[in-house]
Amino acid sequence: MPHSSGFRPASAATPRQMGQHRWLTLGLLVLAALICLLPMLRLAGVAVADWAEGDQSAAWQVLRQRATWLALWHSIATSAGGMLVAMLLGGLFATLVTLTDIRAKALWVFGLMLPMMIPPQVTALAWLQMTGPSSALLQALGMAPPLGSPQPLYSAGGIMLLLGVQHAALVYLAVRTSLLSVPADLIEAAQQAGASRWRAARDVLWPLAQRGLGVGAALAFVSALGNFGIPALLGIPVSYYVLPTLIYQKMAGLGSAMLPQVATLSMLTGLVALAGLALQHGLQKRRSHRLLGHIGQPLQWRLGGWRWCWEALLAIILLAVLAAPLLALLAASLVPALGVRLTPESLSWAAYAEMLGRQGVTWRAGGNSLLLSLAAALLLVLLSLPLAWLLTRRNGLLGRQARLGTWLQGLLELPYAIPGVVLAVACILAFARPLPWWNVGLYGTLWLILLAYLARFWIVALRPVLGAMQELDPAMEEAAQLAGAGMRQRLQHILAPLLAPAIWAAGLLVFLTALNELTVSALLWSAGNETLGVLIFNFNESGESVLASAISVLIVLFVVLAMLLLAHLGRHLPRGAIPWRN
């Protein structure tokens, strides 16, 4: 039936509205290209231009150096070792939490996720304070090795162990997603056919879950490849360099050859990371085992009398990889100096008094981190709301052109997927010179760090908002459009209130991630523009590990409180908005 003359279907937009959609789409595309694509192109341009100069160019010289290929091998080896540790921890937790009737599931998940949310340099510092002859905790327990004993974590094995602990949550999330798709009736059918529980797990459950394990392993490998804090604290003291730490050392040098060499090393690091991402996407697209039809009730195996044994195992693991290092970090912050035995007489709050009362750099770094994190969270939430609308609504250009929306999401994922040190070098090369027309330089300012944060964490803000937008019934928005409400009015007065929990979650995720960031800011900071991550790294490098421990304890407390707030918000969000919510 034809519509009456005064009626227009909600999916149809007026020419004026289509013009608004086009301008909004164009603005978001240009902004994404400027902050996500331009630095990458500049990085590639510098590297390729130097390669073209011949065998004597700085880029070819760094490629002929043994240290480059040794660092590449160290990066691959430590990332692979960390991946195996992450697979073991994440796979175990995902299996027990998802498929069994184990108790206190939220507690186990929270404990596994916490190391991923803690800055990697804090994780490394906590483990360093737990081991070795100078450990205040081991000395208090009478278990410290003799003075002069080597620190066991200053090794490739120590880096692998901590990388695995740091990224085990990625494997957990990927494996859990696969396991949740396995219906209970499928396993019950196999058992009714005579298969034992272990055979059903091997022949039915494992083929359906192995893709998730492969995806999680690839994510853990790529994340470990770009990790800077752990290899820096554990590798640099014994001259064990991976690609990110080698780039950091090269950046400390001077001369005309430095930038081409750093650009070449960054390209090499990025290529390895992109190869890992290609493997991840290949695993996600594998279709060797698929479930047809509706997915029923998820599988829940009863552990019976063995339940307390598995719960004890999880408790022992979390005690070893989380509680003990954090207790050692706390103990290290309560002694007057490194190596002093912690006793009731030697217990001192002097480090906290020094950091909070007499070290002006603490408040400056804390203020910079808060300012950058809040600004990044606010700006990215404001950008993600209209972008999510354009990606999901058919009357938005991106919604009607799925390929363009897919390319845009891929563009936003690129700065988050590649190692942070590569993004930092790209931003330096792209914005080292003053901006045209304004003659304003960003290099050496907080603005450049903020720009890098916007590029790196845009996809983090977009995912919760996009997920909530896809589940939102468009009826109310369509009614407002029929009543004459424009796009801005619908976004402001209808969608924003309905999506408020997801918006808060997105902002908190960005805030928490940016607050603890080190890899990007380690290369972009300058005097007066320090961040908390840089502050901890610099204090530890200068031998002030007690002060570094004190500020790390405060950061851990803040992270725990923020995660608890996110967990509370997760009750009002759709599935997947908070990645670790069970």
Protein Blocks (a to p, Z undefined) as FASTA:
>chain_A
ZZdfkbccfkbccfklmmmmmmmmmmmmmmmmmmmmmmmmmmmmmmmmmmmnojkbmklm
mmmpmklmmmmmmmmmmmmmmmmmmmmmmmmmmmmmmmmccehklmmmmmmmmmmmpcfk
lmmmmmmmmgcjklmklmmnopaccehiacfklcfklmmmmmmmmmmmmmmmmmmmmmmm
pcfklmmmmmmnopafklmmmmmmmmmmmmmmmmmmmmmmmmmmmpmklmmmmmmmnopa
cfklmmmmmmmpgcjklmmmmmmmmmmmmmmmmmmmmmmmmmmmpckbccehjddddddd
dekjmlmmmmmmmmmmmmmmmmmmmmmmmmmmmcfbghiacdfklpccklmmmmmmmmmk
lmmmmmmmmmmmmmmmmmmmmmmmmmmmmmmpmkbmklmmmmlmmmmmmmmmmmmmpcfk
lmmmmmmmmmmpccehklpafehpaklmmmmmmmmmmmmmmmmmmmmmmmpcfklmmmmm
mnopafklmmmmmmmmmmmmmmmmmmmmmmmmmmmgmklmmmmgcehiacfklmmmmmmm
nopamlmmmmmmmmmmmmmmmmmmmmmmmmmpcehklmmlZZ
